[in-house]
Amino acid sequence: MTGLIQVVGGAVVDTLANPGALLVARRSAPEHLAGLWEFPGGKVEPGEAPKAALVRELAEELGIGVRLGAELPAETPAGWPLNDRASMRVWFAEVASGEPAPLEDHDELRWIRLEDHAAVLGLPWIPADYPIVHALLDSVSALVPQSLVQDRPAGGANAKTG
Ligand SMILES: Nc1nc2c([nH]c(=O)n2[C@H]2C[C@H](O)[C@@H](COP(=O)(O)OP(=O)(O)OP(=O)(O)O)O2)c(=O)[nH]1
């Protein structure tokens, strides 16, 4: 018997290649979560693959088609613990079709700049999401040097071209 509820969430960014902004969603229900921000997504249905569930949830909730990118690595295969019974796996995603709108479960959507860590962390998230948000910010910050290094010779800071 496994009582685990598998939840999937989307870290929807402006572009997967160079993420600068994250789409966050404010829950309108249930009452104890209303007003808190989250990664749009939801529960995987029986027999459904997690990534398919995420694509379905983002279409239902936001009216968008998405391209999924990498998964935000978590410590367990079930992802990030939300409570005793539920864990969430999170994938980066970008909008492939449609315009995000709060069609279901949310009353507001917002694009927030990822470089402004204080603003991102200052939102009232669902409490279980804070470790995920921290990991996401770390992961995106780590992307910047990698992309800057791409055109540089492999020799680091001492490598000179002239
Ligand atoms: N989608 C989402 N759910 C989260 C996050 N953080 C968090 O603790 N949760 C919790 C809230 C809910 O108890 C559960 C997800 O349930 P849900 O209500 O979004 O799932 P669903 O769309 O499939 O809805 P339903 O069929 O149960 O009505 O996970 C998050 O960032 N995103």
The ligand as an SDF file (V2000), in Angstrom:
LIG
                    3D

 32 34  0  0  0  0  0  0  0  0999 V2000
   -0.2660   22.6450   -7.9520 N   0  0  0  0  0  0  0  0  0  0  0  0
    0.4280   22.8100   -6.8400 C   0  0  0  0  0  0  0  0  0  0  0  0
    0.0180   22.1840   -5.6960 N   0  0  0  0  0  0  0  0  0  0  0  0
    0.7440   22.3910   -4.5930 C   0  0  0  0  0  0  0  0  0  0  0  0
    1.9030   23.2140   -4.5920 C   0  0  0  0  0  0  0  0  0  0  0  0
    2.4160   23.2280   -3.3290 N   0  0  0  0  0  0  0  0  0  0  0  0
    1.6170   22.4440   -2.5540 C   0  0  0  0  0  0  0  0  0  0  0  0
    1.7540   22.2090   -1.3590 O   0  0  0  0  0  0  0  0  0  0  0  0
    0.5890   21.9360   -3.3290 N   0  0  0  0  0  0  0  0  0  0  0  0
   -0.4630   21.0740   -2.8320 C   0  0  0  0  0  0  0  0  0  0  0  0
   -1.8070   21.7600   -2.8280 C   0  0  0  0  0  0  0  0  0  0  0  0
   -2.7600   20.6050   -3.0250 C   0  0  0  0  0  0  0  0  0  0  0  0
   -3.0040   20.0180   -1.7600 O   0  0  0  0  0  0  0  0  0  0  0  0
   -1.9600   19.6220   -3.8630 C   0  0  0  0  0  0  0  0  0  0  0  0
   -2.2450   19.7570   -5.3330 C   0  0  0  0  0  0  0  0  0  0  0  0
   -3.5860   19.6570   -5.5300 O   0  0  0  0  0  0  0  0  0  0  0  0
   -4.4140   20.4490   -6.6350 P   0  0  0  0  0  0  0  0  0  0  0  0
   -5.6700   20.8890   -6.0090 O   0  0  0  0  0  0  0  0  0  0  0  0
   -3.5470   21.4910   -7.2890 O   0  0  0  0  0  0  0  0  0  0  0  0
   -4.6470   19.2600   -7.6380 O   0  0  0  0  0  0  0  0  0  0  0  0
   -5.6980   19.1350   -8.8170 P   0  0  0  0  0  0  0  0  0  0  0  0
   -5.5930   20.3570   -9.7020 O   0  0  0  0  0  0  0  0  0  0  0  0
   -5.4280   17.8060   -9.4280 O   0  0  0  0  0  0  0  0  0  0  0  0
   -7.0900   19.2430   -8.0970 O   0  0  0  0  0  0  0  0  0  0  0  0
   -8.2030   18.2040   -7.6440 P   0  0  0  0  0  0  0  0  0  0  0  0
   -8.4150   17.2660   -8.7880 O   0  0  0  0  0  0  0  0  0  0  0  0
   -7.6970   17.5340   -6.4120 O   0  0  0  0  0  0  0  0  0  0  0  0
   -9.3650   19.1170   -7.3540 O   0  0  0  0  0  0  0  0  0  0  0  0
   -0.5780   19.9310   -3.6490 O   0  0  0  0  0  0  0  0  0  0  0  0
    2.3060   23.8590   -5.7830 C   0  0  0  0  0  0  0  0  0  0  0  0
    3.2890   24.6090   -5.8630 O   0  0  0  0  0  0  0  0  0  0  0  0
    1.5320   23.6180   -6.8810 N   0  0  0  0  0  0  0  0  0  0  0  0
  1  2  1  0
  2  3  2  0
  2 32  1  0
  3  4  1  0
  4  5  2  0
  4  9  1  0
  5  6  1  0
  5 30  1  0
  6  7  1  0
  7  8  2  0
  7  9  1  0
  9 10  1  0
 10 11  1  0
 10 29  1  0
 11 12  1  0
 12 13  1  0
 12 14  1  0
 14 15  1  0
 14 29  1  0
 15 16  1  0
 16 17  1  0
 17 18  2  0
 17 19  1  0
 17 20  1  0
 20 21  1  0
 21 22  2  0
 21 23  1  0
 21 24  1  0
 24 25  1  0
 25 26  2  0
 25 27  1  0
 25 28  1  0
 30 31  2  0
 30 32  1  0
M  END
$$$$
